[in-house]
Amino acid sequence: MEEMVCWCCEHFVSFGEIKIINKKFIDGRCGFNGTLHFSENSVCEEFVLRSGLHTTRKIPDICKNYKDIVFNGDD
């Protein structure tokens, strides 16, 4: 299964540009817990537990397996 990344999360707020803070790439903030993140990092466990793999954003093609879990065609 491919990893879901932070920018897929409904709580990720993008800065619109990449900054380097403490030698780490940062381009957004988590609106849920207030921490700084890079959009390509894996989502946190809270996203999976809180959202149940549902998101208001478009899930990228690399995350097809997440779509399969949520939308298994039995609906």
Backbone hydrogen bonds, N-H to C=O, Kabsch-Sander energy under -0.5 kcal/mol:
donor,donor_aa,acceptor,acceptor_aa,energy
6,C,41,N,-2.8
7,W,39,S,-1.9
8,C,5,V,-2.1
9,C,6,C,-2.0
12,F,9,C,-1.4
13,V,29,R,-2.9
14,S,12,F,-0.6
15,F,27,D,-2.9
16,G,27,D,-0.7
19,K,26,I,-3.5
21,I,19,K,-0.6
21,I,24,K,-2.5
24,K,21,I,-1.2
26,I,19,K,-3.1
27,D,37,H,-2.2
28,G,37,H,-1.4
29,R,13,V,-2.4
30,C,35,T,-3.4
31,G,11,H,-3.3
31,G,29,R,-0.7
34,G,30,C,-2.1
37,H,28,G,-2.7
41,N,38,F,-2.3
43,V,4,M,-2.1
47,F,44,C,-0.8
48,V,44,C,-1.1
49,L,45,E,-2.5
50,R,46,E,-3.4
51,S,47,F,-2.9
52,G,48,V,-1.5
53,L,47,F,-0.5
54,H,51,S,-1.6
57,R,8,C,-0.6
63,C,60,P,-2.3
64,K,61,D,-1.5
66,Y,63,C,-1.5
67,K,63,C,-1.3
68,D,64,K,-2.1
69,I,65,N,-1.5
70,V,66,Y,-1.9
71,F,67,K,-3.7
72,N,70,V,-0.8
